[in-house]
Amino acid sequence: MNDEQAPKDAKTLNWLSSEKKETADKPISIGLSVIQDSYLLHGVNVIFTLDNEYMVFKENNERKIIKGTGLLGKASVEIISSDSIPCQGNVYACLEDDTQIEAPPFQIEFTAAPQFVAAIDLDREKNEAWANDADENRVTATVYDNLGNRIKDQQVIFNADNGAMVIPPAGVTDKDGKIAVSIRSDKVGEVTLTAQSGNITKAIIVCFTTSPYRLDITDCPHWLSSFGIVSGCLYKNGIGEPNIPILVATGMFISLDDDGKNVITDKDGCFSFRIYSDYIGSSYRYTPPRTISSSISIRCLDDRIYYGTRIMLS
């Protein structure tokens, strides 16, 4: 008996498997057969629909699709979770030429996919930094999982060759899946910085060049009991660099005169300012004065140039 001879009032749709479950990063394949009086029917169109907005058919990325049965009377579809979101729902099926003939709802579920590190992106703050100086470069690592999402609280370990220093050498990513480190080098040349997380390692080249600037401190007291003068010059390629703001910071018991609060290099690249000691060695008449140390630091050019020293107070 062929398909045309089969009784038309005996068509049924039967799922070929029971409830299905899969992780959200993989498709679910299901099929059904169209039977008429125990005969498998081929060339019959079946309408498949989904009731969960996060599920779509892989073939057309829609929640509805029409598939025809093959020679064995079977129609099959693949279903995926959009954006790999965990979800569950039902698949419905009916005949295209008679929607009253339908299969019972078929339940499927996508569970959370196991997360693992799949990629690391590294970005430099600038193209190059100065070697053997206070200058540094910053590199930001962004960690992604197998679904393309950024991973927070993921440990990342950093290493640098050529004697460069990385601070911090390890840490965990923030809520945006990022972690930033500073890298310094005493040597001119290229440094390879590597970031490792999970089974993934990524490398980036950081270049260090010779600084064209030189900061010479020509006068600074090693001992200070009342006041002293700090002076120096900033050179670029051996020539005094004018009109450069100089930032001065002092430690305990050292204060700046007014001329130290707005320091700018003159036409020859030089500067000077006064500092005062607020320290009283002893408040008792017959007690020998005590000596302590404090500090002073000088910075310029966005902290890329730095000088710091200790000063004894008495």
C-alpha positions in Angstrom: 0.0 0.0 0.0 1.4 3.4 -0.9 0.8 6.8 0.8 -2.2 7.7 -1.4 -3.9 4.4 -0.5 -3.5 4.9 3.3 -6.6 6.1 5.1 -6.4 9.9 5.5 -8.0 10.0 8.9 -5.3 7.9 10.6 -2.3 10.3 10.4 -0.3 10.7 13.6 2.9 12.5 14.6 5.2 10.7 16.9 8.4 12.0 18.6 11.4 9.8 18.1 12.8 10.4 21.5 11.8 11.5 25.0 12.6 14.7 26.8 16.0 16.1 25.9 18.6 18.1 27.9 21.9 19.7 26.8 24.3 22.4 27.8 23.5 25.9 26.4 26.6 25.9 24.1 25.4 22.9 22.1 22.4 22.2 19.8 19.6 19.8 20.6 18.5 17.5 17.8 15.0 16.1 17.8 12.9 14.3 15.2 9.4 12.9 14.6 7.8 10.6 12.2 4.5 10.9 10.4 2.5 7.7 10.4 -0.7 6.7 8.7 -2.1 3.3 9.5 1.4 2.1 10.5 2.9 3.4 7.3 5.7 6.0 7.4 4.8 9.0 5.1 7.4 10.9 3.1 7.0 14.3 1.5 4.7 15.6 4.3 5.4 19.1 5.6 5.5 19.6 9.4 5.4 22.9 11.2 7.7 23.1 14.2 7.4 26.0 16.7 9.1 27.0 20.0 7.5 28.7 23.0 10.7 30.1 24.6 12.0 33.4 23.3 15.6 32.3 24.0 15.3 29.3 21.8 15.6 29.3 18.0 16.0 26.7 15.2 19.6 26.6 14.1 18.7 26.5 10.4 16.8 29.8 10.2 17.4 31.4 13.6 13.7 31.7 14.0 11.1 30.2 16.4 9.1 28.6 13.6 10.2 26.3 10.7 8.6 24.0 8.2 10.4 20.7 7.5 9.4 17.9 5.1 9.6 14.2 6.0 12.2 12.1 4.2 12.0 8.7 2.6 11.7 7.1 6.1 8.9 9.5 7.1 11.1 11.4 9.5 11.5 15.2 9.9 14.2 16.5 12.2 15.3 19.9 13.5 18.2 21.4 15.5 17.5 23.9 18.3 19.9 26.2 19.9 19.9 28.6 22.8 20.4 32.2 21.6 23.4 33.7 23.3 23.9 30.3 25.0 21.4 31.3 27.8 20.2 28.5 30.1 16.4 28.0 29.5 13.7 25.4 29.0 10.6 25.2 26.9 8.5 23.1 24.6 8.6 22.2 20.9 5.3 21.9 19.1 4.7 20.1 15.8 1.6 19.9 13.5 0.9 19.1 9.9 1.1 22.0 7.5 -2.0 20.9 5.6 -4.0 20.0 8.7 -2.9 21.9 11.8 -5.4 19.9 13.9 -3.1 16.9 13.6 -0.4 17.6 16.0 2.2 15.9 18.3 2.1 16.4 22.1 4.5 19.2 23.4 8.1 18.0 23.5 10.1 19.4 26.4 13.7 20.4 26.1 16.1 22.2 28.4 19.4 24.0 28.0 21.5 24.0 31.1 24.4 26.4 32.0 27.5 25.6 29.9 30.7 25.0 31.8 32.8 28.2 31.8 36.5 28.2 30.9 39.0 30.8 29.7 39.1 30.9 25.9 40.9 34.1 25.1 42.9 37.0 26.6 43.2 40.4 25.0 46.2 42.6 25.9 46.3 46.4 25.3 49.2 48.8 25.9 48.5 52.3 27.3 51.2 53.8 25.1 53.5 52.7 22.3 56.7 53.1 24.3 58.1 54.0 27.7 61.5 55.3 28.9 64.0 52.8 30.3 65.9 53.3 33.6 63.5 56.0 34.7 60.4 56.5 36.8 58.4 56.0 33.6 56.3 52.9 33.1 53.8 51.5 30.7 50.4 50.0 31.6 49.0 46.9 30.0 45.4 45.8 30.5 44.3 42.2 30.2 40.7 41.3 29.4 39.7 37.7 29.9 36.9 36.0 27.9 35.2 32.6 28.3 34.2 30.1 25.7 30.9 31.9 25.1 32.7 35.3 24.5 31.7 36.7 27.8 34.1 38.6 30.1 35.1 36.6 33.2 35.3 38.4 36.6 37.3 37.2 39.5 39.6 35.2 37.2 43.2 34.9 38.2 45.8 36.1 35.7 49.6 35.6 36.1 52.1 38.0 34.4 55.7 37.5 33.4 58.2 39.7 31.6 61.6 38.9 30.1 64.7 41.1 29.7 64.8 41.9 33.4 61.6 44.0 33.3 59.5 44.4 36.4 55.7 43.8 36.4 53.5 45.2 39.2 51.5 43.3 40.4 52.8 40.0 39.0 49.4 38.4 39.5 45.8 39.3 40.4 42.2 38.7 39.6 39.9 40.4 37.0 37.4 43.0 38.0 33.6 43.0 37.2 34.5 43.9 33.6 36.9 41.0 33.2 39.9 43.3 33.3 43.1 43.6 35.2 45.9 46.2 34.6 49.6 46.0 35.5 52.5 48.4 35.3 55.8 47.4 33.6 59.2 49.0 34.0 62.6 48.2 32.6 66.1 49.4 33.2 67.2 48.3 29.8 66.5 49.8 26.4 64.8 47.4 24.0 61.8 45.2 23.6 60.2 43.3 26.5 57.8 40.5 26.0 55.0 40.6 28.6 52.9 37.4 28.9 49.6 36.9 30.6 48.4 33.4 31.6 45.0 32.4 32.8 43.6 28.9 32.8 45.1 27.1 29.8 45.4 30.3 27.7 48.6 32.4 27.4 48.8 35.7 25.5 51.9 37.9 24.8 52.5 41.5 23.9 55.7 43.5 23.1 56.4 46.6 25.2 59.2 48.9 23.9 61.5 50.9 26.2 63.6 53.7 24.8 66.2 56.1 26.2 64.6 59.1 27.9 65.5 62.5 26.2 65.2 64.1 29.6 67.6 64.4 32.5 66.8 65.9 35.9 69.8 67.1 37.8 69.4 68.2 41.5 72.2 70.6 42.1 71.5 71.5 45.7 69.5 69.7 48.4 70.2 69.6 52.1 71.0 66.2 53.7 70.4 67.7 57.2 67.8 70.3 58.0 67.3 72.2 61.3 65.6 75.3 60.1 65.4 76.0 56.4 67.2 75.0 53.2 67.2 75.5 49.5 66.5 72.9 46.8 67.6 73.6 43.3 68.0 71.7 40.0 67.7 71.8 36.2 65.7 69.8 33.7 67.4 69.0 30.4 66.0 67.6 27.2 68.6 66.3 24.8 71.2 68.2 26.9 69.4 71.5 26.6 67.6 73.2 29.5 63.8 72.7 29.1 61.8 75.9 30.0 58.3 76.3 31.3 57.9 72.8 32.8 55.8 72.6 36.0 57.6 70.9 38.8 55.6 69.1 41.5 57.0 69.0 45.0 55.9 66.7 47.8 57.3 66.7 51.3 57.2 64.2 54.2 56.5 64.8 57.9 57.8 68.0 59.5 58.9 69.5 56.2 57.0 72.4 54.7 57.3 74.4 51.5 57.8 78.1 51.3 55.4 79.8 48.9 57.9 79.6 46.1 57.8 75.8 46.3 54.0 75.6 45.7 54.1 76.7 42.1 57.5 75.8 40.7 58.2 76.2 36.9 61.5 75.8 35.1 63.0 79.1 33.9 64.4 79.8 30.4 67.4 77.7 31.2 65.4 74.8 32.5 66.4 75.5 36.1 64.3 75.9 39.3 64.7 76.4 43.1 62.5 76.6 46.2 62.9 76.8 50.0 61.9 74.2 52.5 61.5 74.5 56.3 61.7 72.1 59.2 58.8 72.0 61.6 60.5 69.4 63.8 61.3 70.1 67.4 63.8 67.5 68.7 62.8 67.7 72.4 60.3 69.7 74.4 62.4 69.2 77.6 65.2 71.5 78.5 67.7 68.9 79.6 66.8 66.1 77.1 69.2 65.8 74.2 67.5 66.5 70.8 66.5 63.5 68.8 67.1 63.1 65.1 64.5 61.7 62.6 64.4 61.4 58.9 61.8 62.8 56.5 61.6 63.0 52.7 61.1 65.2 49.7 60.2 64.2 46.1 60.2 66.1 42.8 58.1 65.0 39.8 57.4 66.4 36.4 56.1 65.5 32.9 53.1 63.5 34.3 55.3 61.7 36.8 57.6 60.3 34.1 60.5 62.1 35.7 61.1 61.6 39.4 63.6 62.4 42.1 63.3 61.5 45.8 65.6 61.7 48.8 65.7 61.4 52.6 66.5 64.4 54.8 67.6 64.2 58.4 65.8 66.6 60.8 67.2 67.7 64.1 
